[in-house]
Amino acid sequence: MIKKHFIALADALRHRKPDKNWDPDKIVQWELDVKAVADVCARFNEQFDRARWMDYIAGECGPCGGTIKKVHSPARFTGCAV
């Protein structure tokens, strides 16, 4: 497996990430599934960076580990007249 496969798996898991309104048992199961997939990725590639991959799924970094650009809302008050 290579980086594009890890990103594809992470994207699939990110899109299925439960929100706070889900049943707590489903949230726990999703977390266990993420850890199980990470274990498989680590077995197939010794350079797999589990921490970075988990951070990407959590939305804490980009797919290559970089910082995420902050998007400013157009409705945000900037103090300038429109």
C-alpha positions as CSV (number, residue, x, y, z in Angstrom):
1,M,0.0,0.0,0.0
2,I,1.2,3.5,-0.7
3,K,0.2,7.0,0.4
4,K,-2.7,7.4,-2.0
5,H,-4.3,4.2,-0.6
6,F,-3.9,5.5,3.0
7,I,-5.5,8.8,2.1
8,A,-8.4,7.0,0.3
9,L,-9.1,4.8,3.3
10,A,-8.8,7.8,5.7
11,D,-11.2,9.8,3.5
12,A,-13.8,7.0,3.6
13,L,-13.5,6.8,7.3
14,R,-13.7,10.6,7.7
15,H,-16.9,10.7,5.7
16,R,-18.5,8.1,7.9
17,K,-17.4,9.7,11.2
18,P,-20.3,9.8,13.6
19,D,-21.5,13.0,15.0
20,K,-22.3,13.7,18.7
21,N,-26.0,12.7,18.2
22,W,-25.1,9.1,17.3
23,D,-25.6,6.2,19.7
24,P,-22.4,6.0,21.9
25,D,-22.0,2.3,21.0
26,K,-21.8,3.2,17.3
27,I,-19.2,5.9,18.0
28,V,-17.1,3.3,19.9
29,Q,-17.4,0.8,17.1
30,W,-16.3,3.5,14.5
31,E,-13.3,4.2,16.7
32,L,-12.4,0.5,16.9
33,D,-12.8,0.2,13.1
34,V,-10.4,3.1,12.5
35,K,-7.8,1.5,14.8
36,A,-8.3,-1.8,13.0
37,V,-7.7,-0.2,9.6
38,A,-4.7,1.6,11.0
39,D,-3.3,-1.8,12.1
40,V,-3.7,-3.2,8.6
41,C,-2.0,-0.2,7.0
42,A,0.9,-0.5,9.4
43,R,1.3,-4.2,8.5
44,F,1.5,-3.4,4.8
45,N,3.9,-0.4,5.0
46,E,6.5,0.0,7.6
47,Q,6.7,3.7,7.0
48,F,3.0,4.2,7.7
49,D,2.7,7.1,10.2
50,R,-0.3,6.1,12.4
51,A,-0.3,9.4,14.4
52,R,-0.4,11.6,11.2
53,W,-3.1,9.3,9.6
54,M,-5.3,9.5,12.8
55,D,-4.8,13.3,12.9
56,Y,-6.0,13.6,9.3
57,I,-9.1,11.6,10.1
58,A,-9.7,13.8,13.1
59,G,-9.4,16.9,10.9
60,E,-6.3,18.1,12.6
61,C,-4.0,18.2,9.6
62,G,-4.1,17.8,5.8
63,P,-3.6,14.5,4.0
64,C,0.2,14.9,3.9
65,G,0.4,16.1,7.5
66,G,0.4,19.8,6.7
67,T,-1.7,22.5,8.4
68,I,-5.2,23.1,7.2
69,K,-6.0,26.4,5.7
70,K,-8.5,28.4,7.7
71,V,-11.5,29.4,5.6
72,H,-12.9,32.8,6.5
73,S,-16.7,33.1,6.3
74,P,-17.8,35.7,3.8
75,A,-20.4,36.9,6.2
76,R,-17.8,37.7,8.8
77,F,-17.6,41.3,9.9
78,T,-14.4,42.8,8.7
79,G,-15.0,46.4,9.7
80,C,-15.2,47.5,6.1
81,A,-18.2,48.9,4.4
82,V,-19.5,46.7,1.6
